[in-house]
């Protein structure tokens, strides 16, 4: 039995493909992880691969957050609709660890404050005024809840230590570099969202998904 | 029992539904304005202090898809599952905000058109409910994300109320709620009858439930009032109140002029109440 498509079949399938291409692209967008630079999951979150499946969108982390930093996503985020997200440029996470206490599904694991890994702050040495202009700005150093551990000053310039940085985003929120100059000079990258590998010091979290 | 029967079951049901909906509204208000975190969440997960409830279908989906078990999740699912085992779909009939909103819609349209309730314009076999349950679980496993978790209409009502209070905005999901409630104008409780996977799961759990609506064939005069009144399109007169789809709302018990229909608490093996079956 041989398959010999005629011109009509060819045209029809081409048309179908042209119609389906945007649909698949849209579907892929619906699957995209909502985390990005400065857009993070709450503390203790499992990796993005498991988060959409683990979170039941009960919204209790949103309700308990005293700083209103956790927001639920809406249907435009596709399969992640209703799951919590923190936009640290607006309101950072102050690591009160209340949300991990109320999560009923283990999407936010119960971890101690110092072992939170929402991301890692990265100093942009081209826009940071301490690095670029030799100005004595130490805002991020002063506001960091793990001062002298997560952010140290090296010759009056801020340096991040990823072994202690929790990715809470308080430094990003406080950074005085205006957005017009290419954004904040210290940003939090959600590097643990894809693969949860911790620095050795914090590896005793353990636990399954 | 005497005191209870002075009021109709519909009165008690409406009271419970209104109280549940008031709870749903008051939870975000209390959390937002008073920082009162003792009660939290909505019908996907509800907490009264350390007493946690988790919706069985959401929990089941999460367990199936992540292939892992989490202790608090199982404990939270315990009370709803036991309730469904004993009373069947009683959550749907007495608590669910979608049924409540559909009920209100029907009352409003009934007052406008001066009819008791809307007609059933489009009927499907009631076994579609199982298809909805299995299809939803299957689709969730294919997609790799629990579908009902972010599209569940009862949960969306709570989530939108929370969003309204916390962020003073509504999301696009409101249209899902409007659509699902609007379906009741085509066929009464169309979504609850045929499409709701949570209702399907509760019906499945409560297949051998204890609380049933039972007809007494000796006093029944076959007036068909109960058959016309059932929001799920069941026929209690023919004993369909014992079907697993029945959500024990008590509408048929109320309309029966002979009091032939009544709630019965029965053993696991369906006992002979009236010498029939």
Interface residues (C-beta under 8 A of the other chain):
Chain A: X50 X52 X53 X54 X55 X56 X57 X58 X59 X60 X62 X63 X64 X66 X68 X71 X72 X74 X75 X76 X79 X80 X81 X82 X83 X98 X102 X104 X105 X106 X208 X209
Chain B: X27 X28 X31 X32 X35 X37 X40 X41 X42 X44 X45 X46 X47 X52 X54 X55 X58 X59 X61 X62 X65 X66 X68 X70 X72 X73 X76 X143 X144 X145 X146 X149 X150 X151 X155 X158 X159 X162 X163 X166 X167 X171 X172 X173 X176
